[in-house]
Amino acid sequence: RNIHTIMMASDVCQVPPKPLLPANCQTKYILDKKSIEAGPCVDYDEIVYTSLIQTYLGLLCYDNAIFLAERLAAHCPQSENAIYLLSYCHYRSGSPKQARSVLLTRWLGRTAPASCSRWSFSPSVYGGSEANLERTRSAARYLLAKCCFDLGLYDEAEEALLRHCREVFFKAVSDGKGNICGAKVRGNVNDAMDKWILQTTPCPVPNGPAGLQLLGNIC
């Protein structure tokens, strides 16, 4: 459905008919559109949706935010940003079970295009830089861990935080021919990875210090 049709459906999502976009969203949309004109192809509707969802989250209008996040996920099914926003809306509304389900089925459980890996779907909403994409993925991993923690699924929460770290760690060990942080990996590999996590900047655990705190609560 066209985004302007959705905006005007005030009887469904209670969006004020005037103005069509809140003033701060109009400004943000214009600035973001100008900032990426020279960049890769981006769906401008996704930018508008994202701004509106963030606005309604800030206003604690969770039903509105979830409604628009569902529309965004349907409009941009390959966008990791869209999937993360939908799961985040569910979590903020007090439904970690639904947020976890979205992340497992639409993010981790989906089939990626042939040209992409399991962890690489589509560019970020704001230009598709690798840094922006990795921030979205880190936030999604942390959110999945939070959902699992809230639901008492502690092993799953730990895996959500450490799976990607483990992959990066073993790749670094392989690239270093058995060495990591200038030292040979011997004995307990988990101890070596713990040391590597604390010495690596930025922290490889999703959401950095917050992720480490959550990991401490889990363990």
C-alpha positions, 0 to 999 in steps of 0.5 A: 500500500502507498505510504500516503494512504497509510498515513491518512488511515487515521481510523486504523492507526490514529495518525493525525491527518494534519500535518501528514508528517510531524514537523520534526519528521518532515525535517529529518526526511528532507535532511536524510534524503539530501544526505544520501542523494549521492549514495546507493539507491535507497527506498525513501518510503523506508526513511519516512516509515522509520522516522514515524515509527521512532516518533511514535515510540517516543510518544509511547504510542506503541500500537501506532508504532507496531502498525507502521512497523508491520507495514514497513516490514511488508514494504521492505521485506529484505531490510534488516532495519525494518525487521529490527524496528518491528521486533523492537516495537514489540519489545517496547510494548511489553511482548518479548515473546513476539519480538523474539519470534520476529527476529527468529523467523524473519531475521535469522530464519529466513533465506538470503538471496543467492548473492548474500550470506546468511548474515548479509541481506540488504543495505541499511536504510540510511545509505547502506554503509557497512558500519550502519549495517553492522550497527543494526545487526549488533542491535538485533543480536542484543535485542534477541538476547534481551528477549531470551533473557526476559523469557528465561531462555538463558542458554539461547540468550548467551548464544545470541550474544556470543555466536557472532563473537565466536565466528569473528574470534576463530576467523582472527585466530585462523588469519593469525595462524593460531595467534591472537592479540600477539599470543599463541592460543593454547589450552582453554580456547574459551579463556583466550576468547574471553581475553580477546573480547576484553582487549578488542576495540570496539567490543565485539559483544553486541552493544558493547558494555550493555552486552557485557553486562547482560552476559554477566547477568546470564552467567 
